[in-house]
Amino acid sequence: IFGTGQGSGSSPGIWLVISSTLFDCHQTKATGAKYESPDRSTSITLYMIGFVDDSSGQINDFSGDPTLEHLTSLMQEDAQLWSDLLHSSGGALEMTKCHYHILHTVFSMAGAPVLGGNPQEYITLKSGDRTTQHQIPSKSSHTAYKTLGCWKEPAGNQKMQFKISKASSDELARLLQSSACSKTDAWTFYYAIYLPSVGYPFPVCHFTRPQMEQIQKKAVNSIISKCGFCCKTARTIVFGPSKYAGMGFRHAYTEQ
């Protein structure tokens, strides 16, 4: 009745059974988003995509010249369907964490594509029992949002992720520098805590090498000092492989 509870070993398997069924049900009635190769030999339609309790849906219409209001109404229908399915399974959509983007491309006089704004401020979703209504806000294509620990935005800008990554790196550097860690502890901290923590979002990022150097600058100085080396050591040696007499540290750009 109340589920398997937090941390239960049965939860992953049961989540797969329930969520896969809900995804299949959603697919039978939802609009979804269809994508095709230029020669139309290959196509795929995407509906609801979920990772544990983080789910996202998408819709599009390339068949004619649909209005943004029409696309918004389709999105509202797909979102309402998903909310009702969750309600039927004993769950509920967490309305306060929901938002949506509309990717509308306009073209400048020079032919450059520019992401346009949203046609309205929100869509309305009803609760599963139809006793309340909730306004789901729209976000600009240039506004980042956090999903699965990564800050992303449709326009592809990485300013927020850069800010968060640098702050995380600097904070870990401060903690290490102010601790009483031994050289061995500092080395373990680097590989077991620093790299997995700061490097977590890197697989979905595209930072340049100079940006990565800004992110890791304070941390590298603190870590190599705590490991017993001079913080002014040439970075070619610091990031060089140990088999060639380097220190064996990893550059953030390489991690990415």
Buried (B, 14 or more C-beta within 10 A) or exposed (E): EEEEEEEEEEBEEEBEEBBEEBBEBBEEEBBBBBEEEEEEEEEEEBBBEBEEEEBBBBBBBEEEEEEBEEBBBBBBBBBBBBBBBBBEBEBEBEBEEBEBBBEBEEEEEEEEEEBBEBBEEBBEBBBBEEEEEBEBEBBBBBBBBBEEEBBBBBBEBBEBBBEBBBEBBBBBBEBBBEEEBEEEBBBEBBEEEBBEEBBBBBEBBEBEEEBBBBBBBBBBBBBBBBBEBEEEBEBEBBBBEEEEEBBBBBBBBEEB
